Amino acid sequence: MSPKKHVVFDVVGTCVSFDAFYNGIDRTIGKKLLAQNITARSFGFTWMTAAELEFTFLSISERYKPYKEILLALFYRSLYMMGVENPRDFATDTERDACAQAYSELELRPGTKDCFGKLRDAGFTVWALTTGDAKRVRGYFERAGLVMPLENFISCDSQGVAKPALAAYRPAFAKFAQEDAKWFAAAHMWDVTAAVKIGFRGAYCTIYEKESCAEIFDAELEVMEDTLEKMAEGIIAASS
């Protein structure tokens, strides 16, 4: 049997953009934020990043909790850290929940369909490794009409460990035969370089972070491109 070819994708931030999250915050509390000289995008990024930090720290200290629970808990603290002195007077739990719900309404980036199509046409099986629950994350693809079988989703939620702990990548890597081509693709430099440490070949797209800051990451990546479509082409070319 000839070797198979696989690409494991990070989903949120890579295949899916955060625009819907920022837009949901803007609809819900955008005017109030602007009165504090805070944009919806800057608050959304701060809130999300603060939640990711606590999520990671809890996981490292063996107190794993689903990301959505942490996102909700960090709402008022994040407002305070951005200069809102009385965050519970500034916003309500209903507004918090509406802002958090927008995180479940994220949309695929332009180019994701073409990226997956190029890889599948070249004989690759496309997988997804996500920190979120598989059902919610699969919904991003379903709403966009992009077929992604549930069995091709691997969630850290089921393992109680968060990326970039190396243990989060090993179950995905172990699914494939030793002789198979095994790629990991992401728009987070910390993510793809961690996957490379356990044996994946790495592909990075600058579509989210813009600046790779490669000088602080200790890994060699075979593919680095500015669009998802070009990244797919790079993976195909490097695997031929």
URFENCOR-V480633 format. One record per backbone hydrogen bond with DSSP energy under -0.5 kcal/mol. CO is the residue of the C=O (numbers start at 1). NH is the residue of the N-H. If there is no record, write none. Layout:
# URFENCOR-V480633
[[CO & NH] [CO & NH]]
This chain:
# URFENCOR-V480633
[[4 & 181] [5 & 125] [6 & 183] [7 & 9] [7 & 127] [8 & 185] [9 & 129] [11 & 14] [11 & 15] [11 & 16] [15 & 109] [16 & 13] [18 & 22] [19 & 23] [20 & 24] [21 & 25] [22 & 26] [23 & 27] [24 & 28] [25 & 29] [25 & 30] [26 & 30] [29 & 33] [30 & 34] [31 & 35] [32 & 36] [33 & 36] [33 & 38] [34 & 37] [39 & 43] [40 & 44] [41 & 45] [42 & 46] [43 & 47] [44 & 48] [45 & 49] [46 & 50] [47 & 51] [48 & 52] [49 & 53] [50 & 54] [51 & 55] [52 & 56] [53 & 57] [54 & 58] [55 & 59] [56 & 60] [57 & 61] [58 & 63] [59 & 62] [66 & 69] [66 & 70] [67 & 71] [68 & 72] [69 & 73] [70 & 74] [72 & 75] [74 & 78] [75 & 79] [76 & 80] [77 & 81] [78 & 82] [79 & 84] [80 & 83] [83 & 85] [84 & 87] [86 & 89] [86 & 90] [87 & 91] [92 & 96] [93 & 97] [94 & 98] [95 & 99] [96 & 100] [97 & 101] [98 & 102] [100 & 103] [101 & 104] [102 & 105] [103 & 106] [107 & 17] [109 & 112] [111 & 115] [112 & 116] [113 & 117] [114 & 118] [115 & 119] [116 & 120] [117 & 121] [118 & 122] [119 & 124] [120 & 123] [123 & 5] [125 & 7] [127 & 9] [128 & 130] [128 & 154] [130 & 156] [133 & 137] [134 & 138] [135 & 139] [136 & 140] [137 & 140] [137 & 141] [138 & 141] [138 & 142] [139 & 143] [140 & 144] [141 & 146] [142 & 145] [145 & 147] [149 & 152] [150 & 153] [152 & 128] [154 & 130] [155 & 158] [156 & 159] [156 & 160] [156 & 161] [162 & 165] [165 & 168] [166 & 169] [166 & 170] [167 & 171] [169 & 173] [170 & 174] [171 & 175] [172 & 175] [173 & 176] [177 & 180] [180 & 182] [181 & 6] [181 & 183] [182 & 201] [183 & 8] [184 & 203] [185 & 10] [186 & 205] [187 & 189] [187 & 209] [188 & 192] [189 & 193] [190 & 194] [191 & 195] [192 & 196] [193 & 197] [194 & 198] [195 & 198] [195 & 200] [196 & 199] [201 & 184] [202 & 222] [202 & 223] [203 & 186] [204 & 225] [205 & 208] [206 & 210] [209 & 211] [210 & 212] [213 & 216] [214 & 217] [217 & 219] [219 & 221] [223 & 204] [225 & 206] [227 & 231] [228 & 232] [229 & 233] [230 & 234] [231 & 235] [232 & 236] [233 & 237] [234 & 238] [235 & 239] [236 & 239] [236 & 240] [237 & 240]]
